[in-house]
Amino acid sequence: MAELLPGLDETLAAIPLAELERPGNPCISLFRAAGGPALVIPRDLGGKGATPLQAVRVQRALGSRSPSLAVVATMHNFSIATLVEFGVFGADDSGAAVLSAIAEDNLFMASGFAEGRSGAHILAATMQARATPDGGYLISGSKKPCSLTYSMDLLSASVMIQNPSGGGSRRAVVLVPADSPGLERRPFWRSSVITGAESDEVILNDVPIPGDCLFFPDAEDHLDSVEVAGYLWFQLLVTASYLGTASGLVERVIVAGKGGATERTLLGIEVEAAMEALESVARSMMGEPKPELLPRALLVRYAVQSAIERATMLAAEVLGGMAFISSPEVAYLMGASRALAFHPPSRLSSGAALAGYLAGEPLNKL
């Protein structure tokens, strides 16, 4: 993280965890000031041009300091990376200008995709779009939870729109300025964990957008190349974030010299082996065909998820009951790291698809 976001790690490390995790925390503005929103934007458009491998390492570092900030960065970076894969910003000069503005002004893009909907895949449509006579659209729907509810500058979302020919509807991706008329925000997040990610509800009531802010995918009936890329980016970033949170708890054990050398080594084995597997997928993203990589990424994600569970339980045990009683950080990091299980696709929901894949079937639906 020092190379891409210089000074941010040291700044975050100096702030108590409770301060970083509360609503209205300083970490979102610190991330913006460090140029974080430009992390995965290509260099030729003013961004930092982070590779998947670099992005994974940054997310882990962020998660070790602030789970809330890691979630914020995941949703922003996932949205940007998916739209870059979509070609939204490379199609014409105006699209490139949008991306350059995000990098130059450090704008945040919230994700209005389907991360919070049980049983829906990540890029499933959450909103509706209606064409208007002037060539624009009216967008309606809601996203809850939606990280960056209050700090976002743009909202990216999946929408359903009627085909002009009347032959049903099709999916599209839309970009909505956060100050658009008809866009509302409402409280939603009630958990005491990861409260600093601003994950409340965003509601769109016939929000007008111009026609060049809505884009169509290549295919409707299966995971096309853009959706696969979106899945891969999301799995990598979100898994690295929660591995970072577990690593933060392990770090406390090692720094305090708790337990014996064997216990500390076992903890290191859990988190570092998990990171090696995650980095392997990230490296492969830069060369291998993405459809072939998706099932591997999911298998690694669930392996890391299990490693997180083992590592956090052992770390808490080694730290001891007095550490658990005297500081809320131990219980907080345990709870926050467990939230990886709630991000799609869950182990339970993807079991049938992965079992079919392991038996030689293609992985088309999740």
N, C-alpha and C positions, 0 to 999 in steps of 0.2 A: 504493500500500500504506500510505502514511503516514496516510491518512484512516481506513481500516478497521482497520488493525493498527498503531497508532502505536508508534514506537520499535523495532519488530522489525527493520526493514531495517538500521538503524544497529547494532543489537546483533549481527546476523549478520555484517555487514561487518567487524566487529572481531575475528572469530574465524577462524583459519586454515581454509582449505578442508578440509585433511586431518582436522582435528578435527571438522568438521561432518559428514564423510562416513563416519566410522568407526562400527562397531557400538557402541551405548551412547552415542552423541553427545548433546550438549545441545540440538540444534535442535528435537526433538519436544516436549520440555518447555517450551522457549521459545515455540514456536508455541501450545501449550496456554495458557501464562500470558498471551499476548497476545490471547486470545479467538479464535484461529483456528478452532476447531471450530464456532463459531457463524456463520461467514462467510456461508453461503448459506441459513441458517434465516430464515424470515420475521420481520420486526420485531415483528409482533403476537404472536409466540410467544417473544420475548426474544432473537432473533438479530440479526445485523447486516444482514440483508436485501439482500445483495449481488446485483446484477443479473448476468446472464451476461457483460456487458461488463466490469463491475468485477471479477468473478471471474477472467476471462482476464488482466486486467492484474496482479492479485495473483499468479496462478500464474507469469507470466513473471518477475516480480520475485523470487519465491521460487527459481525455477530458476536465476537468475543468481547467487544466493548459495549454494544447496545443492541439487543435483539430487535427493539423497535426500529432503530435506524436501518438495520439489515433488511427488515421487511420492506421498509420504504424504498430502499435502494433496489431490492429485488423487483418490486412492482414497476418502478420507473424503468430500470434497465431492460427488463423483460419486454415492456411495451415498446421501447425504442428499438431494441434488437429485432423484434418481430416485424415491426413496420419497415425497418431497413431490409429485412429478408423479403418482405412483401413487394418492395420496389416503390413504395409510396414516395420516398424522398429522392429517388433517382430518375423518376419518369420525366420530369421537366424542371425548368429553372425555378418555378415557384415552390415545388416540393423541396428542392435542395435548399432554398432560402429558409424554409421553415426549420429544417434541421440545423442549418447554420445559426439561426437565431436561438434555438434551444441551447446550442453549445456556447455561443457568445454571451448570452444573458443568463445562463445557468437556470433555464426554465425546467420545472418539474412536470412530468407527464404521469397522470394517474392511470391505473388500469381499470377499465370498465368491462373487462372480460368476465368469464364465469367462474373465477377461482372460488367464490364463496357459495356456490350452488351445489347442493348435494346431488350426485348422479349426473352432473353436466360436465362435458370436457372443457378444457381451459378456454378454448376460443368459441364456445357455443354462444349463440346470440342471446343477449340479455335485454335488448331494446328493439323498438320498432321505428322504421323510417317511412315517411310519406313524401312523395314527390310534390313539388309546388310548381305552378305555372311558369315561374321565373327561372326554372332550372335548378333550384335549390331543394332542400329537404327540411322536413320538420321531424325532430327526434323526440321520442317519448319512451319512458321506462325508468328503471332505477337499478342501482348497484349497491348492495350491502353485504358485507362490509366493503368499503372502498378506501384503501390506504391513501394518504395525502388528501383527504377530503377538504382540508382548509388551506393547504399550502400549494396545491396543484395550480399550474398555469394552463394546462391542457388535459382533456380527458380523452383517452382512446377507448373505443368500445366496439363490440360486435353488434350488428343490427340485422333485422329482417326487413326486406322491402319487397313490395309487390312488383312482379315483372310487368313492364309496360304492356306486353301482349295479353296479360290476364292469365297467364299460365302458372299460377301459384306464386310463391315468393322465393327469394334467394337471399343468401347471407352477404353482408358487406362489412367493412371496417370503416369507422367514422372517427374524425378528430373534431372535438368540441372545445372551443375556448372556455376557460373556467368562469369568465365574467359574462357569459351569454345570458340574455334574458330568458327566463323560464327555468334556469338551473337552480335548484334548491339543495340545501344541506340539512340533514336532521340527525340528532343523536341516535346511535345504534349500539356501539360497543359497550358492553357492561362488564366484561371480564376485567380482573385486576392485573392480568398479564398482557404485555405488549400494548399497553395503553398509549404509548408515545407515538404510535404509527398513524394516528389520526384516521382510524378505520371506522368511520361512521357511514351514514347513508347519503348517496347522491341521487337526486331525483330530477329527471328531465321532463318538463311539461311543454310539448310542442316547441322545443328549442330550434330556432332557425339556423341552418348552416348553408353555405354556398355549395354548389355541386362539386367543386374540386376538393372538398373535404371528405368525400365518401368514395371508397375504393372496393372493387370486387375481387374475390379470390378466383383461382383457376378452376377449381372443382368443388362440387357440392356433396357428393355421395361418399367421399372417403377422405382420409388424411392427406391432403395435398402437400407439396413441398414446403409451403409457407407454414402450414399448421404444424408439420413435423419440426421445422426449425423453431417455431414458437414453443412447442412442447419441450424440445431439448434445452433451449435457453432457460425456460422456467424451472425444469427439474434441476439443472446444474446450479442455478443461482439460489433457489430456495433451499436446496439440500446443503449447499456450502454455508448458507447463513445460519442454519440451525446446528450444523457441525461446529461452527464458530462459537455458538452459545455454549455447547457442551465443552469445547476446548477452553473457554473462559473459566468454567468450573474446574476442569483438570488443571489449568494453570494455577489456580489458587492452592491446590494440593501440593504441586511441585514447589512453588515459591515458599510455602509455609513449611516444606519439608515434612509433611504429615505422612504417617504410615511408614512402612518399610520400603526399601529399594525395590523389592519385587512388586509391591502394589503400585508404586509410582510408574514402574516400567510397564506394567500391564495397562495402565491408563494411557500411557504414551502409545503403546501398540494399537489400542483401539482407535484413537482419534487419528493417528498418523497413517495407519493402514487404510482407514476410511477415506482420508484425503487423497492418498495415492490412487485409489480406485476412481475417485471423482475426477482427479486431474487427468487420468488416462482417457476418460470419456471426453473431457474438454480438449485434449490434444487431438483426439480423433475427429472432433467437429471441424477441425481446420483442414481436413483432407478427405475423410471417408464420406460416402453418400449418406445423407442424413436419414433417409427411411430405414436403412439397414442398422443405423446406430440407435434408433429410438428404443427398441426393446432392451438393448444392453444398458442404456441410460436408466431405464426404469428398474432393472434388476439391481444396478449399483445403488440407485436411490434407496431402495428398500433394505439393501444390505447396510448402507450407512445409517439408515433409520434405526436398525437393530443395534448397531454399534453405539449410537448415541444413547439409546436406552440403557445398555450395559455400562457405558462409561459414566453416565451421570449418577446412576445408582451406586456404583463403586466409589466414585469420588465423594459423594455425600457420606457414605459409610466411613471412608478413611478420614474425612474431615472431622467426623464425630458429632455426637449429640449436642455438645456445648456450642459448636460452631453453628449448628442448625438452629439452636435456641437463641443464641446471642445476636445473630445477624439474619435479616430476611433475604439476603442475597442468595444463599444456598437453595432455599425452597423456590425462590423466584426463577433462578436459572434452570432448575430441574423442570419446573412447569413450563417455562418458555421453550426449552429445547424439545419438549414433548409435542409442541404444536405442529411440528412437521407432519405428524400423522393426519392432521386435519386438512392439509393441502391436497388438491387433486393431482392425479388420480390416487385414491387410497389403495392400500394393499388389498383390502377386501373387494373393492369394486373392480380392480384390474386383474384379480386372480384368474378368472376364466380366460380372459384374453391372453395373458402370459402363459397359462397352462397350455393353451392351444398353440402358441408360438413355440414353446419348448417341445411340442409334439410334431413340429414341422409345418404348422399353419401360418399364413401371413398375419401380421398384426395391423389390421386396418381400422378397428374400432376400439375405443376406450370409454 
